[in-house]
Amino acid sequence: MAGLRRLTVVTLALVLVSLTVGQVESKRAFFNGLNQAWVNYGMDFGNNPPPSDLQTLTKTLEVVAQSGGNAVRIWVHCGAEYTPKFNSSGYVSATDNAGTLIPDMANYLSAAQRYNVSVFFVLWNAAVPMTQELVGLLTVESKLQSYIDVVLTPMINTLKEYTSLGGIEIMNEPEGSFLVQYNSNKCLNTQVMKDLGVGWSGQNYDVQLFQKFINLQAGAIHRAGNVSVTVGSYSEVAQTNQFGYTNFYTDQCLQEAGGDPLGTLDYNQIHCYDWEGIYSPTAPFLHTASQYDTPKPLIVGEFSQAGGAGWTSQQQYSYLFQNGYAGAWGWQATGGGYNSDDLSILSR
């Protein structure tokens, strides 16, 4: 992928790759990979999936490694359609009906370890209307705590032993379900995003609920192990205080919302697609990572040639490496849906 070569699999701050630019070889932290993002949405882990699913997932890992990549982003619960298991009151009672969720994830990490690929699991998705069960976890703290106790903490206790675990993403694009409203507290004032496309799912909740949801799960993960945590935002507008925007996921915003001092992010992650063939003036492909002034490493977790304003996939990967970003994950291996590339494009 864009000439990048993996040297080792360790924690976010220590992963090294090399890129030859002219005659100069540069080495620094960079996660060079792609989004799987799923084989079967919400069903790749748990409920005893068929062996063919793991074979398909493993094939992607092999292609990533052969192409010089070192990272894969893959989704787990999604909207809670299939996992975890809930009781009739909306509390989490088990990982899944068959009890295979964590072993399935561990088997995938074992495969990734063989190929020296770091895996970033995405727990939840708010880019589409959320199920009643997921809304319950978002809005009722005791329900969320049942998930933390029954699924998340045991998950991290098991998976932290695998060197191929790159990190956990609490939620994909929570901004899709943000409620736009004014608040004098900058951390809660989503009015600044009024004309920036947030809330597209049509199912809109106070930003503070999402911040608390993230804070409590991030804190639980950090207590269970030395595992990196992030959130994937739909664009740069939600994870920087530059350009007149607001970073809604700063340590302060998350800690104030949920009260857990350990419930913070370890790196920032933004997504980027063009609109009518043009990148936003503040898009990452028009700026260096340092211009966003995030205090933590910044990964571009989704982008594509199909939605790339005329940029090729190779140009996108190279630009992000050369301009200080901590990683680049093209969308997506299966090639399904709007603005999607496929494995043949992403692995060139």
N, C-alpha and C positions, 0 to 999 in steps of 0.2 A: 504494500500500500504506500504509494508515493515514495518508494525507496527506503522506508524506515525498517530498521532491523532490531529485533528484541534481544536484550542481553540477560534479563533476569526478571523474576516475578517476586516482588515484595510489596511493601506498603506504598501508598500514593506518592509520598514525598521522595521515595528512593528508587522508583522505577526508572531505568535508564534505557534510552534508545539512541541510535545514532543516525544521522542524516548527512550524506555527503552533498555539500553545496559547492559546486566548482571543485576545488582541490582541498577544501577545508571540511574536516569532520567535526561535527558538534555533538556533544552529549549532555543531556539534561532530562528532567522528568517529563515524560510524555506517554499518554495512553492512546495508542494508535489502533483503532478497531472499527467496529460497526455494531449496529443494532441487529439482533437476531430477528425480530423482537419476540417472536413466538412461532411455533408450528401450529398449535391450536390455541386460540386466544383464551387465556385463563385456565387451560387444561394441561399444560405441559408438565406440571408438578402436582402430585396428589392424585388420589382416587385411582391409583395403579394404572398409569398410562401404558399403552402398548410399547413393547421394546423398539418398535420402528421409530417412535418419537425420539428416543435417545440416540438412535442411529442417525437420524436426520440432524439433530442438534450437534452431534459429534462431528459430522461431516463439515458443518460450518466452522467448527473450531479448527479442523484440519486445514481448511482453505485459508482461514485467517492466518494461521501460523505459517503456511507455505508462502503466503503473500507478504510476510514480514510484519504482520500485525501482532498485537499483544493484548487485545481487550475485546470483550463482547458484552453488550447490554441486553438483558433479557427480562421479560415480565413474568410475574408470579401470580398474584391474586387477581389483578386487574380490577374489576368492579365487584368482586366477591360473589360472582355468579356461581362458581363451583367450589371454591375454597375461600376461607376456612369453613368449618361446619358450625352452624348456629343452632341454638335451641329455639323454641317457639316464642321466647321473649326477646330474641335478638342478641343474646349473649353468645360469645364463642364457646363452644363445648369441646371441640377437637380440631386438629389440624385439617382433617378431611374425613370423608366417610370410610376410606380404606386405611387411614393411618400411614400413608406413604409419602406425604408431602416432603418432610425433612429428608428421609432417605433418598427420594428422587433428586432433590437438590444436591445432596452430597454425591450421588452418582455422577451428576453433571459436573460438579467441581473436580471429581477424580479424573474425568475425561479431559477437562480443561488443564489440569495439572500435567497430564502427559504431553500436552502441546504447548506448555508454558504460556498459557493465555489467562489473563485475569478476567473474572466474571463480576459484573455489576448487576445485582438483582433489583428490579423495580417492583415494589410491593403493590402499589395502588395506582389507579388511573382516574383523574377527574376531568379529562378532556372530552368525555362523553357523559350523558346523564348517568348519575350514580344509582345503584340499586338501593332499596330500602335498608338492606343490611349494612352497606357501606355508609349511608347517611347516619345510621344509628351509631356507628363507631366514631363518626365525625362529630356528632352533636351530643352524645351522652358519654361522659368520661368513664363511668363504671363499665360500659360496654367496651370501650377502647381498652381499659385495663384488663378485661377478660381476654382480649386478643393478645395483649402483651404477656400475660401470665401463661396462657395455654399454648400459644404459638411462637411469638416473637422471641422471647427469652430462650426457650428450648432450642429454637432454630439457630440463634447466634451461638449458644453453648456448643452446638454440634459443628456448625460450619466454620467457626473461627479457627479450627485446627487445620484447615486447608489453605495452603499458601496461594492457591488460585482464587481465593475470595478477594476480589478487588474492593468491594464495598456494597452498601445497601442504599438504594434510592427510595426514600419514603413514598414519594408520590410523583407521578408524571403529570405535569401541567395543571396544577391546582387552579391556576388563573382561569381555566375554562369554566369553573363554577364559582368564581368570585362574584360577590354582590358589590356593585359600584355605589359608593356612598361617601359623603364627606365626614371627616373626623378631625378634630384639632390635633390628635396624636398622629404624627407622621407615619408611624408603623401601621396605622389602621385606616389611613386616608386613601382609599382606592379611587377617589374622585379624580386623582391625577391620571388614571387610566381610562377615563370615560370614553375617549375617542380612539382607543388603542386596541379594540377588539376583544377585550376580556369578557367573560361571562357567556361565551358562545354556546355552552351546553344548554342554556335556558333553565338551569337548576342552580340557583344562586344563593350562596351562604356567606356570612360575615367572614372577612379575612382572618379575624382573630381565632375562629374555630379551626381553620387550616393551620395557623401558626401553633396553636396548642396541640393539635393532632400530630404535627411534625415534631414539636419539642418533646412530647412525652415518649414517642417512639425512639427518637434519637437518643434521649437520655437512657432509655432501657438498653439500647444497643451498646452504648458506650460503657454501661455498667457491666454488661455481660462479656465484653471483649474489646480488644483494640481493633475495631472495625470502623472504616471510614463511612460517613453518611453524607448524602446530598439530597437535593430536590431538583427535578428537571423542569425549568420554566419554559414557557412557550416562546419567549424571546428575551432579549436583553433588558427590556423595560421593567422587569420585575426583580432583577438581581443586580442593579447598579444604582448608585446615587448620583451618577453623572448624567449629563444631557437633560437635566430636569426631571429625571425619573426617580423612583424610590426602590431601594432594595428591601423587600418585605421579609427577608429571611436572614437579617443580621442577627448576631448573637443577642443583642438587646431586644429586638422584636420577638424572637422566639422565646426567650427567657421570661419576658413580661407576660406573654400570652399563656404559657404553660407552667411557669414557676420552677422548672427543672434546670438547675445550673449546668448540667451536663448535656442538655438537649439542644445542641447547636450543630451546624454543618461543618464538615471538614474541607469541603471544596464547593465552589459554585458551578452550576451547570445551566447553560442556556441553549435554546434551539433556534434554528434560523432557516427560513424559507423565503423565497421571493414573493412578491405580490404583483400579479399581472406582469410578471417578467422582470421586475425591478426589486433590488434589495432596498430595505429601509436605509435611510441615511446614517443610522446608528448601528447597523448590522455588523457582526463580527468580521465579515469578509471585507469591510471597509475601514477597520480599525485594528490596532494592536490590542492585546489583552490588557496592557498597562493603562490604556485609556479608559477602561471601565473602573479602574481603581478599586477593585475588590481586594479585601485583605487576605483572601485565600486563593488557591489555584483555581483557574477558570477553564472548564471543559466545554466545548461545543458538542452537545450530546445528541443532536439531530440536525441533519442537513442532507441535501441530495443534489445530484446533477439535474434531476428532473425538475426540481424547484430551485435551481441555482443561478438564475439570472444570466444564463449563458456560460457559466463557469463549468469546466469539466471536473469530474471527481478528483482527478490527479491534482488539478490546480487548487481545489479546495483543501485537500489534505496538506499539500505543501505550504499553502499560505498560513494555515493555522499553526503548523509547526514553526515556521519561520518567524511568526509574529507573537510568540510568547505564550500561546495557549498551552494548557496542560494535557490536552487530549482532543481527539476528533473521532466521532462515531457516526458514520453515514447511515442513512435510513433507506432500506432495511434489507436483510438477507433474502427474505421470501418474496420481495418485490410486489407486495400487495398494497392496494389503496392509492390514494392521491399523493402526488409528490414522492413516490417511492422509486428508488433504483432497485437493483437486484444484485445478487452475489457476483455475477459476472462483471458488473460495472464496478462494484465496490472493491473487488480484489485485484484490479488491474495494477 
